[in-house]
Amino acid sequence: MNQRLPSLAFTALLGLSLTAQQVPDSLNMVPNGSFEELEGKLRRLGGIEAAIGWSSPTEAKADLYSGSIDSGSPAFAPQNAYGFQSPLSGTNYAGVLWYSYMDKEPRSYLQVKFKKMLKKGQKYCVSYYVSLGDLSKYSSDHLGAYISRIVVNRKGEASLTYEPQVPALQTQVYNDVNGWQGVCGVYEAKGDEQYLIIGNFAATDRVNTGKMPRPKGEARPQRPIAYFYIDDVSVKPVKLLSECSCEQIDKDESEFIYGRKVTVNPGLAPAQRVDRSVIYFKRYTKDVDPSMGPLMDTLVSVLKANPAIKVKLTGHTDVKEVDRVSMRPDLRDLGEERAGMVKSYLVDAGIAADRISVADRKGNDPAVEGDDEVSTSQNRRVEVDLVK
């Protein structure tokens, strides 16, 4: 039987992707919003109370994950009982069971007391980041937050439910298992609120879900749940609604590819025509762009005509791609994946796989220093070197 929360002020939060930004502690009404301050020992799941200031309002306890504990613990970060995810900031994050098929497992919630009571009539931007656990068989909507004047402390594990004031803002299904998606919205305070609760308050028959494939490389079985990691919770005062806008995480995605007109001098010896060739990429992508086709075809021709030549393909990423790994762990091996795609292109064209080796330098060996568009575009590359 679901229990209904007291009819207090609630804001449904707009679920869109956010640009990662740390809210200064002086403005954030949430203490320990990134779960970095701990007390006691974190050894197992259900340990949210080890994060100073945080608790769960029911007996179904939320989880806390940390990179500072034994790597074999189910509460370790990044590899843990529900999947793999690097913290958005610091070394810790929380985890909440959002949905369970036929309510076979209880939902869990996060609760925290504000640093001080909210001010009447003041608008606040409420935001947090979520990432769907890899072992979730389902994605889910109804990501929101509940603002309360009193602490909620329920016996048992029954779900907390509340009718959202703005249902339209609860309908985005969150399904990103690789990066962190932002949830944000503006709340106007009544003046007596002291607590924030994060979780799924909707009746089960109102929750929209989607089925998730098991991520590549994950051997553990999925569970019939939607489980979200949560990090960087903030509630900050704002004057305008526009101050709480949600932007796309990858707004700086670049379509620019350096060296579109790169050609190979046909007068060079075959080995020289191959050695130090460079294939460039769009930001965040691993696929060989069609603009690199002429260069790739030249490599194929030279390698076919000279079967003794062996090559090493070394993948590289730019500084923005390196910085984005904390939000998008799928970019962690982007350099190697780029080199792998070039190898696949050559193998598909008839070059023996044992003539091609692959390496990854990540962002450790930039061709050009600088973070402007032209400089970074020269660092998104795969270099071709002769194997002596």
C-alpha positions as CSV (number, residue, x, y, z in Angstrom):
1,M,0.0,0.0,0.0
2,N,1.5,3.3,-1.1
3,Q,1.5,6.1,1.5
4,R,0.8,9.8,0.5
5,L,3.2,12.5,1.7
6,P,1.7,15.4,3.7
7,S,0.2,18.0,1.3
8,L,3.1,20.4,1.4
9,A,4.7,22.5,-1.3
10,F,6.2,20.4,-4.1
11,T,7.8,21.3,-7.3
12,A,8.1,18.9,-10.2
13,L,11.5,19.4,-11.8
14,L,12.2,19.9,-15.4
15,G,14.2,16.9,-16.7
16,L,16.8,18.0,-19.3
17,S,20.5,17.7,-19.7
18,L,22.5,20.2,-17.8
19,T,25.9,21.7,-18.4
20,A,28.0,20.5,-15.4
21,Q,28.6,23.4,-13.0
22,Q,29.5,23.4,-9.4
23,V,27.2,25.7,-7.3
24,P,29.3,27.6,-4.7
25,D,28.8,26.3,-1.2
26,S,27.9,29.9,-0.1
27,L,24.9,29.8,-2.4
28,N,23.9,26.2,-2.1
29,M,21.2,25.6,0.5
30,V,22.0,21.9,0.5
31,P,24.9,20.9,2.8
32,N,27.3,18.3,1.4
33,G,25.5,18.3,-2.0
34,S,28.2,16.1,-3.6
35,F,28.3,13.6,-0.8
36,E,32.0,14.1,-0.2
37,E,31.9,14.7,3.6
38,L,31.6,11.3,5.4
39,E,31.4,10.2,9.0
40,G,31.9,6.6,10.2
41,K,32.8,3.8,7.9
42,L,31.0,2.9,4.6
43,R,31.1,-0.9,4.1
44,R,27.9,-2.0,2.4
45,L,24.9,-0.8,0.5
46,G,22.2,1.2,2.3
47,G,24.9,3.4,3.8
48,I,23.6,6.9,2.8
49,E,23.8,8.0,6.5
50,A,27.6,7.9,6.2
51,A,27.3,11.1,4.1
52,I,27.0,13.9,6.6
53,G,23.5,15.5,6.6
54,W,21.9,12.8,4.4
55,S,19.3,10.1,5.3
56,S,16.4,8.2,3.9
57,P,12.8,9.0,4.9
58,T,11.7,5.3,4.9
59,E,13.3,2.1,6.1
60,A,14.4,1.4,2.5
61,K,17.7,3.1,2.7
62,A,19.4,4.8,-0.2
63,D,23.0,3.8,-1.1
64,L,26.2,5.7,-1.0
65,Y,29.2,5.0,-3.2
66,S,32.8,6.0,-2.7
67,G,36.1,5.6,-4.4
68,S,37.9,5.8,-1.1
69,I,36.8,2.3,0.2
70,D,37.9,-1.2,-0.8
71,S,37.4,-1.8,-4.5
72,G,35.7,-5.2,-3.7
73,S,32.9,-3.5,-1.8
74,P,29.4,-3.4,-3.6
75,A,29.4,0.3,-2.6
76,F,32.7,1.1,-4.4
77,A,32.9,3.7,-7.1
78,P,33.1,3.5,-10.0
79,Q,32.4,-0.3,-10.2
80,N,29.7,-1.4,-7.9
81,A,26.6,-3.5,-7.4
82,Y,24.4,-1.7,-9.9
83,G,27.0,-1.0,-12.7
84,F,29.9,1.3,-13.5
85,Q,29.9,5.1,-13.1
86,S,32.5,7.7,-12.3
87,P,31.5,10.4,-9.8
88,L,30.4,13.7,-11.5
89,S,32.6,15.5,-9.0
90,G,34.8,14.3,-6.1
91,T,34.9,10.6,-5.3
92,N,31.4,9.9,-4.0
93,Y,27.8,9.8,-5.2
94,A,24.4,8.4,-4.0
95,G,22.1,5.8,-5.4
96,V,18.3,5.4,-5.4
97,L,16.0,2.6,-6.5
98,W,13.4,4.5,-8.6
99,Y,11.2,1.9,-10.0
100,S,10.6,-1.9,-9.6
101,Y,8.6,-4.1,-11.9
102,M,5.3,-4.9,-10.1
103,D,6.7,-3.2,-7.0
104,K,8.7,-6.2,-6.1
105,E,11.4,-4.1,-4.5
106,P,10.9,-1.0,-2.4
107,R,11.7,2.4,-3.7
108,S,14.3,4.4,-1.8
109,Y,14.7,8.2,-1.3
110,L,17.2,10.8,-0.3
111,Q,16.5,13.4,2.4
112,V,18.5,16.4,3.5
113,K,17.9,19.4,5.8
114,F,18.6,22.8,4.3
115,K,21.3,25.0,5.9
116,K,18.5,27.4,6.9
117,M,14.8,27.7,6.3
118,L,13.8,28.9,2.9
119,K,12.7,32.5,2.5
120,K,9.1,33.3,1.7
121,G,8.5,34.4,-1.9
122,Q,12.1,33.6,-2.9
123,K,12.6,31.6,-6.0
124,Y,15.1,28.7,-5.8
125,C,16.7,26.7,-8.5
126,V,16.7,23.0,-7.5
127,S,19.0,20.7,-9.5
128,Y,20.7,17.4,-9.3
129,Y,22.4,15.0,-11.8
130,V,21.4,11.4,-12.5
131,S,22.9,8.4,-14.3
132,L,21.0,5.2,-14.9
133,G,22.7,2.1,-13.3
134,D,24.0,-0.3,-16.0
135,L,22.1,-3.3,-14.5
136,S,18.8,-1.5,-14.7
137,K,16.4,-3.4,-17.0
138,Y,14.2,-0.2,-17.2
139,S,14.6,3.5,-17.5
140,S,12.0,5.7,-15.8
141,D,10.4,9.2,-15.7
142,H,8.9,11.1,-12.8
143,L,12.3,12.5,-11.6
144,G,11.4,15.2,-9.2
145,A,11.9,16.5,-5.7
146,Y,9.7,17.3,-2.7
147,I,10.2,20.3,-0.5
148,S,8.9,19.9,3.1
149,R,8.6,21.9,6.2
150,I,9.1,18.9,8.4
151,V,11.3,15.9,8.4
152,V,9.7,12.8,6.9
153,N,10.4,9.6,8.9
154,R,8.1,6.7,7.9
155,K,8.2,3.2,9.4
156,G,8.4,0.4,6.9
157,E,9.4,0.5,3.2
158,A,6.2,1.7,1.5
159,S,6.6,4.2,-1.3
160,L,6.0,7.9,-0.7
161,T,3.5,9.3,-3.2
162,Y,2.4,12.8,-4.1
163,E,0.4,14.3,-7.0
164,P,2.8,16.6,-8.9
165,Q,1.5,20.1,-9.4
166,V,3.0,20.2,-12.9
167,P,2.8,16.6,-14.4
168,A,4.1,17.7,-17.8
169,L,7.5,18.3,-16.2
170,Q,7.7,14.7,-15.0
171,T,7.3,12.9,-18.3
172,Q,10.9,12.7,-19.6
173,V,12.3,9.2,-19.4
174,Y,15.9,9.2,-18.2
175,N,17.9,6.4,-19.9
176,D,21.6,7.5,-20.0
177,V,23.8,4.8,-18.5
178,N,27.0,6.4,-19.7
179,G,26.9,10.0,-18.6
180,W,25.2,12.3,-16.1
181,Q,21.8,13.9,-17.0
182,G,20.6,17.0,-15.2
183,V,17.3,17.6,-13.6
184,C,16.4,21.1,-12.7
185,G,13.4,23.4,-11.9
186,V,12.4,26.6,-10.1
187,Y,10.5,26.5,-6.8
188,E,9.0,29.5,-5.0
189,A,9.2,29.1,-1.3
190,K,6.3,29.5,1.2
191,G,8.8,30.4,3.9
192,D,8.7,27.5,6.2
193,E,10.4,24.7,4.2
194,Q,13.4,23.0,5.7
195,Y,13.9,19.6,3.9
196,L,14.5,18.3,0.4
197,I,13.5,14.8,-0.6
198,I,14.6,13.2,-3.9
199,G,12.8,10.1,-5.3
200,N,9.9,8.8,-7.3
201,F,6.6,9.9,-5.7
202,A,4.3,8.8,-8.5
203,A,1.8,5.9,-8.3
204,T,3.3,2.9,-10.1
205,D,0.6,2.9,-12.8
206,R,1.6,6.5,-13.7
207,V,5.3,5.7,-14.2
208,N,6.5,5.5,-17.8
209,T,9.4,3.2,-18.4
210,G,11.5,2.0,-21.2
211,K,13.4,-1.3,-21.6
212,M,17.2,-1.1,-21.5
213,P,19.7,-3.4,-23.3
214,R,22.5,-4.7,-21.1
215,P,25.6,-2.5,-21.8
216,K,28.4,-3.9,-23.8
217,G,31.0,-5.6,-21.7
218,E,28.7,-6.1,-18.7
219,A,28.4,-9.8,-17.9
220,R,26.2,-9.5,-14.8
221,P,22.4,-10.0,-15.3
222,Q,20.1,-7.1,-15.4
223,R,17.5,-6.5,-12.6
224,P,13.9,-5.6,-13.3
225,I,14.3,-2.1,-11.8
226,A,15.3,1.5,-12.7
227,Y,18.1,2.5,-10.4
228,F,19.7,6.0,-10.6
229,Y,23.0,7.2,-9.3
230,I,22.7,10.8,-8.0
231,D,25.4,13.5,-7.6
232,D,25.8,17.3,-7.2
233,V,22.5,18.2,-5.5
234,S,21.9,22.0,-5.2
235,V,19.2,24.5,-4.2
236,K,20.2,28.1,-4.8
237,P,18.3,31.4,-4.8
238,V,17.6,32.9,-8.2
239,K,15.7,36.1,-9.3
240,L,14.7,35.0,-12.8
241,L,13.5,31.7,-14.2
242,S,16.2,31.9,-16.9
243,E,18.9,31.6,-14.2
244,C,17.8,28.0,-13.8
245,S,18.0,27.0,-17.4
246,C,19.0,23.5,-18.4
247,E,21.4,23.2,-21.3
248,Q,22.7,20.3,-23.3
249,I,25.8,18.6,-21.8
250,D,27.4,18.3,-25.2
251,K,26.6,21.8,-26.5
252,D,30.3,22.2,-27.5
253,E,30.2,19.2,-29.8
254,S,32.2,20.2,-32.8
255,E,31.6,19.2,-36.4
256,F,34.9,20.7,-37.4
257,I,37.6,18.3,-38.7
258,Y,41.1,19.5,-39.2
259,G,42.9,18.7,-42.5
260,R,39.9,17.9,-44.7
261,K,42.1,18.5,-47.7
262,V,45.1,16.4,-46.5
263,T,46.7,14.5,-49.4
264,V,49.7,12.1,-49.6
265,N,52.5,13.0,-52.1
266,P,52.4,10.1,-54.7
267,G,56.1,10.7,-55.4
268,L,57.2,9.5,-52.0
269,A,58.4,5.9,-51.4
270,P,55.6,3.6,-50.2
271,A,56.9,3.5,-46.6
272,Q,57.1,7.3,-46.5
273,R,53.6,7.6,-47.9
274,V,52.2,5.6,-44.9
275,D,54.5,6.8,-42.1
276,R,53.1,9.7,-40.0
277,S,49.8,9.8,-41.9
278,V,47.0,11.4,-39.7
279,I,43.3,10.8,-39.7
280,Y,41.2,13.5,-37.9
281,F,37.8,13.2,-36.2
282,K,34.8,15.2,-35.1
283,R,34.5,15.8,-31.4
284,Y,33.1,12.9,-29.3
285,T,33.0,10.6,-32.4
286,K,34.9,7.5,-33.2
287,D,33.7,6.9,-36.8
288,V,35.9,7.7,-39.7
289,D,34.4,10.8,-41.4
290,P,33.8,10.6,-45.2
291,S,36.1,13.6,-45.6
292,M,39.0,11.3,-44.6
293,G,38.0,8.8,-47.4
294,P,40.7,9.8,-49.9
295,L,43.5,9.5,-47.3
296,M,42.1,6.2,-46.1
297,D,41.9,4.9,-49.6
298,T,45.5,5.9,-50.2
299,L,46.6,4.0,-47.1
300,V,44.7,0.9,-48.4
301,S,46.3,1.1,-51.8
302,V,49.8,1.5,-50.4
303,L,49.4,-1.4,-47.9
304,K,47.9,-3.7,-50.5
305,A,50.8,-3.0,-52.9
306,N,53.4,-3.5,-50.2
307,P,52.5,-6.5,-48.0
308,A,55.6,-6.3,-46.0
309,I,54.6,-3.0,-44.4
310,K,53.1,-3.2,-40.9
311,V,51.6,-0.2,-39.2
312,K,50.7,1.0,-35.7
313,L,47.6,3.1,-35.2
314,T,47.7,5.5,-32.2
315,G,44.5,7.2,-31.1
316,H,44.3,10.6,-29.4
317,T,41.6,12.8,-27.8
318,D,41.4,16.6,-27.3
319,V,41.3,18.4,-24.0
320,K,37.5,18.9,-24.0
321,E,37.0,15.2,-24.6
322,V,39.3,14.4,-21.7
323,D,37.4,16.8,-19.4
324,R,34.1,15.3,-20.4
325,V,35.0,11.7,-19.2
326,S,33.7,12.4,-15.7
327,M,30.2,12.9,-17.1
328,R,30.5,10.5,-20.0
329,P,32.6,7.4,-19.1
330,D,31.9,6.1,-22.6
331,L,34.5,8.6,-23.8
332,R,37.2,7.0,-21.6
333,D,38.6,4.9,-24.4
334,L,37.7,7.1,-27.3
335,G,41.3,7.3,-28.6
336,E,41.6,3.5,-28.7
337,E,38.1,3.2,-30.3
338,R,39.2,5.7,-33.0
339,A,42.2,3.6,-33.7
340,G,40.1,0.5,-33.8
341,M,37.7,2.0,-36.3
342,V,40.6,2.9,-38.6
343,K,41.9,-0.6,-38.3
344,S,38.4,-2.0,-39.1
345,Y,38.3,0.2,-42.2
346,L,41.6,-1.2,-43.4
347,V,40.7,-4.8,-42.5
348,D,37.4,-4.5,-44.3
349,A,39.3,-3.2,-47.4
350,G,41.4,-6.4,-47.4
351,I,44.4,-5.6,-45.2
352,A,45.4,-8.5,-42.9
353,A,44.6,-7.7,-39.3
354,D,48.0,-9.0,-38.0
355,R,49.7,-6.2,-39.9
356,I,48.0,-3.6,-37.8
357,S,48.4,-2.8,-34.1
358,V,46.5,-0.3,-32.0
359,A,47.5,2.0,-29.2
360,D,45.8,4.8,-27.2
361,R,47.5,8.0,-25.9
362,K,44.2,9.5,-24.7
363,G,45.0,13.3,-24.3
364,N,48.5,12.8,-23.1
365,D,50.3,13.7,-26.3
366,P,48.6,16.7,-28.0
367,A,49.9,17.7,-31.4
368,V,49.1,21.3,-30.7
369,E,48.8,23.1,-27.3
370,G,45.7,25.3,-26.8
371,D,42.0,24.9,-26.3
372,D,40.7,27.0,-29.3
373,E,38.8,25.1,-32.0
374,V,41.6,24.9,-34.5
375,S,44.1,23.6,-31.9
376,T,41.7,21.0,-30.4
377,S,40.7,19.8,-33.8
378,Q,44.3,18.8,-34.6
379,N,44.4,16.7,-31.4
380,R,41.4,14.5,-32.3
381,R,43.3,12.1,-34.4
382,V,44.8,8.7,-35.2
383,E,48.4,8.7,-36.2
384,V,49.8,6.0,-38.6
385,D,53.4,4.9,-37.9
386,L,55.5,2.2,-39.5
387,V,56.4,-0.7,-37.4
388,K,60.2,-1.2,-37.9
